[in-house]
Amino acid sequence: MTMSNLPNKEKLIRNFSRCHDWEEKYLYIIELGAQLPALTAQQRHPNNLINGCQSQVWIEMTLAEDGTVLFAGDSDAAIVKGLVVMVFSLYQHLLPQQIIKLDIKSFFADLELSQHLTPGRSQGLEAMVRTIRARAECLCMQTNV
């Protein structure tokens, strides 16, 4: 899976709803993470490390020529890696200002994800979202949008 082949929000919801129980849903999340392209050593720079996650999580955000944000990421934990893919799926093809405005908490609430993640993973997920929004704000300032 390249980052351009990420499932969209509707496909994620559809696939998630086809899982019969939480064991299958966790397996689906792990499967998503396994398809994440590997990061280069340069992308694993400390500046891309997310604070507030128990696992190590790297997220790199760059602007495409059309002004949308491109994502690259990785984690040392299989489920967290899948959560990274889910977050990227929600934010793909958006402009920085759209990322700032998008409320993805309702998406995760619809999937009942927060009830089934450990408190540490839930906090890590929130840390990822906070960091992505903050970095999107920086990208807006850099481009004077």
Buried (B, 14 or more C-beta within 10 A) or exposed (E): EEBEEBBEBEEBBEBBEEBEEEEEBBBBBBEBBEBBEEBEEEBBEEEBEBEBBBBEBBBBBEBEEEEBBBBBBBBEBBBBBBBBBBBBBBBBEBBBBEBBEBEBEEBBEEBEBBEEBEEEBBBBBBBBBEBBBEBBBEBBEEEEE
